[in-house]
């Protein structure tokens, strides 16, 4: 047999760790750009969010495996917009959505950096920002989200970044509410409060 003649695509999986979908498996294809939020960080994040997640409208801007999207729905979010530029990731997201909360999740194959520059039709209670660590434009993205009304009057923004990255410059009405470090990953949860525009 020729080398590589029987190549199979390798799939990864991550489990939902809390809520009504607890234990359900999220499958996704191997990719260097897909780095699911680890179990410890996810547990910490949703402990922070607590009752805030109930009934929340969420957006997962760099959805990847969908771990944050499905975890949010499992724990009581009303809906989640999951966006990823990687078409393979989007196929997996749609497959997983069909197995779970298909009616509550909308999956879009698009570029969040560009989408954030457009006015949001419906603002969100909670936005997850977990881009590939090679991307260096998170501060610009945050400013665009604020300027283009992606967030409700009181909203929460979760950001994952490498520990070595400098302090993020975010809109002045975003207050750092919780933070944690796990290995080389920094988890930051901001609370947005309305300002006079």
N, C-alpha and C positions, 0 to 999 in steps of 0.2 A: 504494500500500500504506500502511496506517495505521502510524503510528509505534509501534514495539514489537510489531507484529503477528506478527513472526516471531522471537520472542525465544528464544534457546537458552541453556540453563544452561552457564555457563563452568566448565570443570573444570581443576584444577591437577594437577600430578604431581611426585613426588619419587622419586629412585632410591635403592635400597639400595646402600650403598657398600662393604660388606665381607661376608665369609663365603660360604656356599654359595648364597645367593640374590642375590649381588652383581649389580648391573645391572638387577634386576627393577624394574618401575615400580609405584609406589603411586599410584593415582588418587584424588582427593578433590574435592569441590565447593567452589567459592569461598565463603568465609565470613570475616567480620572476626575471629571468635574462633579460627580455625584458623591457627596460626603454627608450622609444622613446625620442629623443631630443625635448624639449618643444617648443611651438610655438615662444615664445620670443627669445629663443636662436637660433632657426633655422632662424628666420627673421634677427637677428643680423649677423649670420654667412654669409648668402647669400647677405646681404648688403655689408659686408666686401669683399666678393669675386667678386661682381659686374661683370665687363666684363671678369674677369678671367675664369668664369664658361663657357662662350661661346666656344663651340668646345672642351671642356676638356675631356680627358680620365680619369675616376675616378675609385677608388677602395674603397669599404666600407667593412672594415675588420671584423667588428662585426655588421653585418647588422641589426639583430633583426627584428624590424617591417618593415624596409626598408625606414623609413621616410627620411633619408639623401639621399639615392640612388634615390628615385623617385623625391624628391625635386630638386636634381641636374639635372636630365633628364628634368624635367618640365621647368627649367630655362636655358636650352640650352646646357647641356653637350652632347657630342657625344655618349658616351657609359659609362656603369658602370658595374664593376665586384662586385657582392654582395656575401659576404662569411659569413656563419654562421655555427657553429658546432651543433646547435640545429635543429634536423630534423623536428620538428613541425614548427619552425620558417621558415625553408626552404620551406616547403609545402605552407605556407601562402605567402611567397615571390613569389614563382612561380605562385600561383593563381593570385596575384595582377599584376604580370608582364604580364600575359595573357590578363588581363583587360585593361592594359595601353600600355607601350612601350616594348612589348615583344622582338622586334628585337634589341633593344638597351641595354638590360640588360642581363647579364649572371649570373645565380645564382649557387653557388657551396656550397655543404654541406661538409665543411672541417674545419680544425683547423688552424686559421690564424697564431698562434704562430709558428707552424711547417712550414707552407707555406713560411713565411717570411725568413726562413733559407735557402730557395732554390733560385737559380738565376731566376730572372724574365725574361720571354721571351719578354714582351713588358712593358716598363716603363710607369708611370702614371704622369699626370699633377697635380692630386689632390688625396690625400688619407685621408679618414675619419677613425679615431681611437677612438672608443667609447665602450671599453670593459666593462663587468660587474665590478662594483666598487670594488668587492672583489678581483679582479686580481691585482697583484702587479708587473707585469713584463713589463710595458709599455716602460721603458727605454731600456731594452734588445731588445724589438721589434723594436724600432726606430733605434737602431744600426744595427740590421739585415736588415731592409729595405734599409738603406744607403749602407751597405756592399754588398748587393746582387742586386743592380741596379734596385730597384723598382720605382725609381723616375727619372723624366727627369731632364735636366740640371738646369732648373728653375722650381720649383714645390712648391706646398702648402700642408701642413699637418695640419689637424684639429684634436685636441685632447680634449676629455672631461674627467675630473677627479674630484674627490671629493675635495672640498676646503681644507679640513684638510690634504691632501697629500702634502708631501714636494715638493720643486721645482724639476721639472723633469730634468734629465741629458739627453740631446739630442746631436746628432752629432754637432760638432763645426761649421759646415757650415749651420746649421739651425738657422735662426734669428727669434726671437719672434716678429711677425709682428702686431698682434692684440690680446687683451685679454679682458675677461669680467667675471663677477661673477653674477650668478642668483641663489639666495637661497643657497643651499649647493653644487652647481655645478660650476666648473671653466671651462671656454671655452678658449682654446689657439689655435691660428692660427700661424703656423710657415711658413716662406718662406725659401726654400732651394736654395742655389746658388752653381754652379759647382765649384769644387776645382780641382787642379792638382792631379791626382792619381798616 
